Amino acid sequence: MSKQNLKEYWKENLKYLAILLLVWFVVSYGCGILFVDELNTIRVGGFKLGFWFAQQGAIYVFVILIYVYIRLMSRLDSKYEVNE
């Protein structure tokens, strides 16, 4: 892999990380803390939505983000021919 391709690879990788971390932050901090009062007006399965995000929703989103990252990295590895 050339030095230029390596820089492009890492630039895209960091872009993916920044976007996924932003989503995680918005869901965990935003939905669990900042927007909890607005979300608590909605009930899901008998629980307030803000409480659900703070207790379980952020964990589910985090696990989903892991799988999204795996998929994105597989595509990126194939694009730059660094796949195993």
A tleap script that builds the chain and sets N, CA, C and O, in Angstrom:
source leaprc.protein.ff14SB
mol = sequence {
  NMET SER LYS GLN ASN LEU LYS GLU TYR TRP
  LYS GLU ASN LEU LYS TYR LEU ALA ILE LEU
  LEU LEU VAL TRP PHE VAL VAL SER TYR GLY
  CYS GLY ILE LEU PHE VAL ASP GLU LEU ASN
  THR ILE ARG VAL GLY GLY PHE LYS LEU GLY
  PHE TRP PHE ALA GLN GLN GLY ALA ILE TYR
  VAL PHE VAL ILE LEU ILE TYR VAL TYR ILE
  ARG LEU MET SER ARG LEU ASP SER LYS TYR
  GLU VAL ASN CGLU
}
set mol.1.N position { 0.850 -1.169 0.000 }
set mol.1.CA position { 0.000 0.000 0.000 }
set mol.1.C position { 0.897 1.233 0.000 }
set mol.1.O position { 1.820 1.349 0.805 }
set mol.2.N position { 0.610 2.135 -0.905 }
set mol.2.CA position { 1.420 3.353 -0.993 }
set mol.2.C position { 1.106 4.276 0.185 }
set mol.2.O position { 0.092 4.123 0.865 }
set mol.3.N position { 1.987 5.218 0.400 }
set mol.3.CA position { 1.820 6.139 1.516 }
set mol.3.C position { 0.546 6.977 1.352 }
set mol.3.O position { -0.146 7.268 2.327 }
set mol.4.N position { 0.249 7.359 0.108 }
set mol.4.CA position { -0.962 8.143 -0.155 }
set mol.4.C position { -2.221 7.320 0.132 }
set mol.4.O position { -3.169 7.816 0.741 }
set mol.5.N position { -2.219 6.064 -0.310 }
set mol.5.CA position { -3.368 5.189 -0.033 }
set mol.5.C position { -3.534 4.956 1.463 }
set mol.5.O position { -4.654 4.892 1.968 }
set mol.6.N position { -2.420 4.832 2.163 }
set mol.6.CA position { -2.470 4.638 3.609 }
set mol.6.C position { -3.102 5.850 4.293 }
set mol.6.O position { -3.913 5.692 5.205 }
set mol.7.N position { -2.737 7.050 3.861 }
set mol.7.CA position { -3.326 8.266 4.437 }
set mol.7.C position { -4.820 8.342 4.147 }
set mol.7.O position { -5.607 8.701 5.023 }
set mol.8.N position { -5.213 8.007 2.925 }
set mol.8.CA position { -6.633 8.021 2.567 }
set mol.8.C position { -7.411 6.982 3.365 }
set mol.8.O position { -8.530 7.238 3.810 }
set mol.9.N position { -6.812 5.817 3.540 }
set mol.9.CA position { -7.433 4.742 4.324 }
set mol.9.C position { -7.707 5.210 5.750 }
set mol.9.O position { -8.816 5.045 6.258 }
set mol.10.N position { -6.698 5.791 6.392 }
set mol.10.CA position { -6.866 6.230 7.769 }
set mol.10.C position { -7.794 7.425 7.878 }
set mol.10.O position { -8.499 7.579 8.875 }
set mol.11.N position { -7.796 8.268 6.862 }
set mol.11.CA position { -8.704 9.415 6.862 }
set mol.11.C position { -10.154 8.933 6.837 }
set mol.11.O position { -10.990 9.447 7.580 }
set mol.12.N position { -10.455 7.950 5.985 }
set mol.12.CA position { -11.806 7.400 5.939 }
set mol.12.C position { -12.141 6.658 7.227 }
set mol.12.O position { -13.261 6.752 7.729 }
set mol.13.N position { -11.177 5.926 7.757 }
set mol.13.CA position { -11.394 5.201 9.006 }
set mol.13.C position { -11.731 6.175 10.136 }
set mol.13.O position { -12.664 5.930 10.901 }
set mol.14.N position { -11.000 7.253 10.246 }
set mol.14.CA position { -11.263 8.236 11.295 }
set mol.14.C position { -12.598 8.935 11.078 }
set mol.14.O position { -13.274 9.291 12.043 }
set mol.15.N position { -12.988 9.135 9.813 }
set mol.15.CA position { -14.291 9.724 9.521 }
set mol.15.C position { -15.403 8.804 10.016 }
set mol.15.O position { -16.360 9.260 10.642 }
set mol.16.N position { -15.275 7.503 9.732 }
set mol.16.CA position { -16.259 6.536 10.217 }
set mol.16.C position { -16.324 6.547 11.739 }
set mol.16.O position { -17.408 6.554 12.322 }
set mol.17.N position { -15.159 6.548 12.377 }
set mol.17.CA position { -15.127 6.561 13.841 }
set mol.17.C position { -15.796 7.806 14.410 }
set mol.17.O position { -16.553 7.718 15.376 }
set mol.18.N position { -15.522 8.954 13.822 }
set mol.18.CA position { -16.106 10.202 14.314 }
set mol.18.C position { -17.630 10.184 14.190 }
set mol.18.O position { -18.334 10.601 15.109 }
set mol.19.N position { -18.131 9.707 13.069 }
set mol.19.CA position { -19.580 9.660 12.864 }
set mol.19.C position { -20.231 8.685 13.839 }
set mol.19.O position { -21.249 9.004 14.454 }
set mol.20.N position { -19.646 7.497 13.981 }
set mol.20.CA position { -20.229 6.499 14.877 }
set mol.20.C position { -20.143 6.935 16.341 }
set mol.20.O position { -21.068 6.691 17.116 }
set mol.21.N position { -19.054 7.569 16.716 }
set mol.21.CA position { -18.948 8.068 18.089 }
set mol.21.C position { -19.931 9.205 18.349 }
set mol.21.O position { -20.447 9.337 19.459 }
set mol.22.N position { -20.192 10.019 17.341 }
set mol.22.CA position { -21.182 11.083 17.484 }
set mol.22.C position { -22.576 10.493 17.693 }
set mol.22.O position { -23.335 10.962 18.541 }
set mol.23.N position { -22.906 9.466 16.918 }
set mol.23.CA position { -24.198 8.794 17.091 }
set mol.23.C position { -24.289 8.212 18.494 }
set mol.23.O position { -25.305 8.373 19.171 }
set mol.24.N position { -23.227 7.535 18.933 }
set mol.24.CA position { -23.220 6.948 20.274 }
set mol.24.C position { -23.393 8.024 21.351 }
set mol.24.O position { -24.144 7.833 22.308 }
set mol.25.N position { -22.698 9.154 21.191 }
set mol.25.CA position { -22.788 10.243 22.163 }
set mol.25.C position { -24.200 10.814 22.218 }
set mol.25.O position { -24.745 11.028 23.300 }
set mol.26.N position { -24.792 11.059 21.053 }
set mol.26.CA position { -26.141 11.625 21.012 }
set mol.26.C position { -27.136 10.679 21.666 }
set mol.26.O position { -28.014 11.115 22.411 }
set mol.27.N position { -27.001 9.383 21.390 }
set mol.27.CA position { -27.939 8.422 21.970 }
set mol.27.C position { -27.712 8.261 23.470 }
set mol.27.O position { -28.664 8.311 24.250 }
set mol.28.N position { -26.472 8.069 23.873 }
set mol.28.CA position { -26.218 7.798 25.299 }
set mol.28.C position { -26.348 9.049 26.159 }
set mol.28.O position { -27.028 9.025 27.185 }
set mol.29.N position { -25.713 10.128 25.761 }
set mol.29.CA position { -25.741 11.344 26.576 }
set mol.29.C position { -26.982 12.171 26.281 }
set mol.29.O position { -27.647 12.661 27.194 }
set mol.30.N position { -27.285 12.319 25.008 }
set mol.30.CA position { -28.426 13.145 24.626 }
set mol.30.C position { -29.747 12.540 25.055 }
set mol.30.O position { -30.524 13.176 25.768 }
set mol.31.N position { -30.008 11.308 24.625 }
set mol.31.CA position { -31.294 10.674 24.938 }
set mol.31.C position { -31.380 10.244 26.394 }
set mol.31.O position { -32.469 10.227 26.968 }
set mol.32.N position { -30.262 9.899 26.996 }
set mol.32.CA position { -30.280 9.434 28.380 }
set mol.32.C position { -30.225 10.535 29.413 }
set mol.32.O position { -30.622 10.326 30.559 }
set mol.33.N position { -29.731 11.728 29.024 }
set mol.33.CA position { -29.558 12.801 30.008 }
set mol.33.C position { -30.206 14.110 29.547 }
set mol.33.O position { -31.057 14.660 30.245 }
set mol.34.N position { -29.806 14.605 28.378 }
set mol.34.CA position { -30.249 15.934 27.945 }
set mol.34.C position { -31.726 15.985 27.549 }
set mol.34.O position { -32.440 16.903 27.951 }
set mol.35.N position { -32.181 15.022 26.777 }
set mol.35.CA position { -33.547 15.033 26.264 }
set mol.35.C position { -34.477 14.114 27.045 }
set mol.35.O position { -35.548 13.752 26.559 }
set mol.36.N position { -34.073 13.739 28.247 }
set mol.36.CA position { -34.831 12.750 29.019 }
set mol.36.C position { -36.235 13.252 29.356 }
set mol.36.O position { -37.182 12.466 29.326 }
set mol.37.N position { -36.391 14.508 29.668 }
set mol.37.CA position { -37.713 15.014 30.038 }
set mol.37.C position { -38.687 14.941 28.863 }
set mol.37.O position { -39.846 14.561 29.033 }
set mol.38.N position { -38.215 15.303 27.679 }
set mol.38.CA position { -39.071 15.223 26.495 }
set mol.38.C position { -39.388 13.768 26.142 }
set mol.38.O position { -40.520 13.443 25.784 }
set mol.39.N position { -38.383 12.898 26.246 }
set mol.39.CA position { -38.581 11.492 25.915 }
set mol.39.C position { -39.457 10.771 26.932 }
set mol.39.O position { -40.127 9.796 26.591 }
set mol.40.N position { -39.458 11.237 28.166 }
set mol.40.CA position { -40.261 10.581 29.199 }
set mol.40.C position { -41.758 10.767 28.993 }
set mol.40.O position { -42.553 10.115 29.670 }
set mol.41.N position { -42.159 11.635 28.083 }
set mol.41.CA position { -43.580 11.777 27.775 }
set mol.41.C position { -44.074 10.612 26.924 }
set mol.41.O position { -45.281 10.413 26.786 }
set mol.42.N position { -43.152 9.843 26.356 }
set mol.42.CA position { -43.480 8.683 25.528 }
set mol.42.C position { -43.228 7.426 26.346 }
set mol.42.O position { -42.212 7.313 27.032 }
set mol.43.N position { -44.153 6.490 26.270 }
set mol.43.CA position { -44.001 5.228 27.000 }
set mol.43.C position { -43.850 4.080 26.012 }
set mol.43.O position { -44.562 3.998 25.012 }
set mol.44.N position { -42.894 3.187 26.321 }
set mol.44.CA position { -42.668 1.984 25.516 }
set mol.44.C position { -42.669 0.800 26.472 }
set mol.44.O position { -41.830 0.716 27.369 }
set mol.45.N position { -43.599 -0.101 26.279 }
set mol.45.CA position { -43.672 -1.282 27.140 }
set mol.45.C position { -43.898 -0.942 28.600 }
set mol.45.O position { -43.469 -1.685 29.482 }
set mol.46.N position { -44.566 0.169 28.868 }
set mol.46.CA position { -44.844 0.571 30.240 }
set mol.46.C position { -43.760 1.415 30.879 }
set mol.46.O position { -43.937 1.908 31.993 }
set mol.47.N position { -42.629 1.590 30.186 }
set mol.47.CA position { -41.533 2.392 30.729 }
set mol.47.C position { -41.415 3.701 29.967 }
set mol.47.O position { -41.722 3.772 28.777 }
set mol.48.N position { -40.973 4.722 30.659 }
set mol.48.CA position { -40.730 6.002 30.005 }
set mol.48.C position { -39.544 5.845 29.053 }
set mol.48.O position { -38.561 5.183 29.388 }
set mol.49.N position { -39.634 6.452 27.870 }
set mol.49.CA position { -38.606 6.270 26.842 }
set mol.49.C position { -37.252 6.822 27.285 }
set mol.49.O position { -36.220 6.230 26.969 }
set mol.50.N position { -37.232 7.932 28.004 }
set mol.50.CA position { -35.965 8.480 28.495 }
set mol.50.C position { -35.278 7.529 29.454 }
set mol.50.O position { -34.063 7.344 29.390 }
set mol.51.N position { -36.051 6.927 30.342 }
set mol.51.CA position { -35.506 5.939 31.270 }
set mol.51.C position { -34.973 4.736 30.498 }
set mol.51.O position { -33.892 4.231 30.801 }
set mol.52.N position { -35.731 4.276 29.499 }
set mol.52.CA position { -35.314 3.116 28.716 }
set mol.52.C position { -33.989 3.386 28.012 }
set mol.52.O position { -33.101 2.534 28.025 }
set mol.53.N position { -33.842 4.574 27.388 }
set mol.53.CA position { -32.582 4.900 26.719 }
set mol.53.C position { -31.429 4.936 27.711 }
set mol.53.O position { -30.334 4.460 27.412 }
set mol.54.N position { -31.668 5.492 28.878 }
set mol.54.CA position { -30.598 5.590 29.872 }
set mol.54.C position { -30.186 4.211 30.380 }
set mol.54.O position { -29.009 3.985 30.660 }
set mol.55.N position { -31.135 3.292 30.502 }
set mol.55.CA position { -30.841 1.991 31.081 }
set mol.55.C position { -30.444 0.930 30.065 }
set mol.55.O position { -29.529 0.148 30.321 }
set mol.56.N position { -31.121 0.886 28.907 }
set mol.56.CA position { -30.866 -0.194 27.969 }
set mol.56.C position { -30.670 0.272 26.533 }
set mol.56.O position { -29.879 -0.319 25.797 }
set mol.57.N position { -31.359 1.297 26.132 }
set mol.57.CA position { -31.325 1.720 24.734 }
set mol.57.C position { -29.937 2.078 24.251 }
set mol.57.O position { -29.564 1.730 23.131 }
set mol.58.N position { -29.172 2.762 25.072 }
set mol.58.CA position { -27.814 3.152 24.682 }
set mol.58.C position { -26.933 1.918 24.482 }
set mol.58.O position { -26.066 1.915 23.608 }
set mol.59.N position { -27.140 0.897 25.263 }
set mol.59.CA position { -26.367 -0.341 25.121 }
set mol.59.C position { -26.718 -1.029 23.812 }
set mol.59.O position { -25.827 -1.486 23.097 }
set mol.60.N position { -28.013 -1.108 23.488 }
set mol.60.CA position { -28.430 -1.714 22.220 }
set mol.60.C position { -27.848 -0.954 21.035 }
set mol.60.O position { -27.351 -1.558 20.084 }
set mol.61.N position { -27.913 0.363 21.098 }
set mol.61.CA position { -27.361 1.175 20.005 }
set mol.61.C position { -25.859 0.960 19.896 }
set mol.61.O position { -25.330 0.882 18.787 }
set mol.62.N position { -25.166 0.863 21.015 }
set mol.62.CA position { -23.727 0.637 20.993 }
set mol.62.C position { -23.387 -0.695 20.319 }
set mol.62.O position { -22.448 -0.761 19.525 }
set mol.63.N position { -24.129 -1.739 20.621 }
set mol.63.CA position { -23.887 -3.045 19.992 }
set mol.63.C position { -24.161 -2.966 18.494 }
set mol.63.O position { -23.404 -3.523 17.699 }
set mol.64.N position { -25.224 -2.289 18.104 }
set mol.64.CA position { -25.520 -2.107 16.679 }
set mol.64.C position { -24.403 -1.335 15.991 }
set mol.64.O position { -24.020 -1.664 14.868 }
set mol.65.N position { -23.881 -0.317 16.653 }
set mol.65.CA position { -22.780 0.467 16.080 }
set mol.65.C position { -21.525 -0.372 15.879 }
set mol.65.O position { -20.771 -0.138 14.935 }
set mol.66.N position { -21.295 -1.333 16.743 }
set mol.66.CA position { -20.152 -2.236 16.568 }
set mol.66.C position { -20.293 -3.010 15.273 }
set mol.66.O position { -19.334 -3.128 14.511 }
set mol.67.N position { -21.491 -3.543 15.016 }
set mol.67.CA position { -21.711 -4.288 13.776 }
set mol.67.C position { -21.644 -3.388 12.549 }
set mol.67.O position { -21.158 -3.809 11.499 }
set mol.68.N position { -22.125 -2.161 12.669 }
set mol.68.CA position { -22.016 -1.199 11.562 }
set mol.68.C position { -20.549 -0.905 11.276 }
set mol.68.O position { -20.142 -0.837 10.117 }
set mol.69.N position { -19.753 -0.730 12.332 }
set mol.69.CA position { -18.328 -0.460 12.150 }
set mol.69.C position { -17.627 -1.643 11.480 }
set mol.69.O position { -16.779 -1.447 10.609 }
set mol.70.N position { -17.972 -2.855 11.878 }
set mol.70.CA position { -17.385 -4.049 11.254 }
set mol.70.C position { -17.691 -4.065 9.764 }
set mol.70.O position { -16.811 -4.329 8.945 }
set mol.71.N position { -18.918 -3.788 9.424 }
set mol.71.CA position { -19.316 -3.786 8.008 }
set mol.71.C position { -18.605 -2.681 7.230 }
set mol.71.O position { -18.113 -2.913 6.126 }
set mol.72.N position { -18.551 -1.484 7.806 }
set mol.72.CA position { -17.865 -0.370 7.141 }
set mol.72.C position { -16.382 -0.670 6.940 }
set mol.72.O position { -15.820 -0.371 5.887 }
set mol.73.N position { -15.759 -1.255 7.943 }
set mol.73.CA position { -14.333 -1.563 7.828 }
set mol.73.C position { -14.069 -2.676 6.830 }
set mol.73.O position { -13.036 -2.672 6.162 }
set mol.74.N position { -14.980 -3.623 6.719 }
set mol.74.CA position { -14.819 -4.674 5.710 }
set mol.74.C position { -14.844 -4.078 4.312 }
set mol.74.O position { -14.040 -4.440 3.452 }
set mol.75.N position { -15.775 -3.160 4.098 }
set mol.75.CA position { -15.838 -2.480 2.791 }
set mol.75.C position { -14.596 -1.638 2.546 }
set mol.75.O position { -14.053 -1.624 1.441 }
set mol.76.N position { -14.149 -0.936 3.581 }
set mol.76.CA position { -12.969 -0.094 3.438 }
set mol.76.C position { -11.727 -0.941 3.170 }
set mol.76.O position { -10.898 -0.579 2.335 }
set mol.77.N position { -11.597 -2.043 3.860 }
set mol.77.CA position { -10.463 -2.942 3.621 }
set mol.77.C position { -10.475 -3.471 2.200 }
set mol.77.O position { -9.430 -3.555 1.555 }
set mol.78.N position { -11.651 -3.829 1.710 }
set mol.78.CA position { -11.748 -4.310 0.329 }
set mol.78.C position { -11.413 -3.213 -0.673 }
set mol.78.O position { -10.769 -3.466 -1.691 }
set mol.79.N position { -11.850 -2.003 -0.380 }
set mol.79.CA position { -11.595 -0.865 -1.271 }
set mol.79.C position { -10.102 -0.609 -1.422 }
set mol.79.O position { -9.624 -0.337 -2.524 }
set mol.80.N position { -9.370 -0.695 -0.326 }
set mol.80.CA position { -7.929 -0.417 -0.352 }
set mol.80.C position { -7.084 -1.692 -0.415 }
set mol.80.O position { -5.860 -1.649 -0.284 }
set mol.81.N position { -7.750 -2.809 -0.616 }
set mol.81.CA position { -7.092 -4.107 -0.787 }
set mol.81.C position { -6.191 -4.480 0.387 }
set mol.81.O position { -5.064 -4.937 0.196 }
set mol.82.N position { -6.689 -4.284 1.575 }
set mol.82.CA position { -5.970 -4.696 2.769 }
set mol.82.C position { -6.751 -5.758 3.533 }
set mol.82.O position { -6.466 -6.043 4.696 }
set mol.83.N position { -7.743 -6.339 2.857 }
set mol.83.CA position { -8.556 -7.361 3.519 }
set mol.83.C position { -7.770 -8.659 3.648 }
set mol.83.O position { -6.813 -8.906 2.913 }
set mol.84.N position { -8.194 -9.468 4.588 }
set mol.84.CA position { -7.493 -10.721 4.860 }
set mol.84.C position { -7.924 -11.801 3.908 }
set mol.84.O position { -7.435 -12.928 3.990 }
savepdb mol mol.pdb
quit
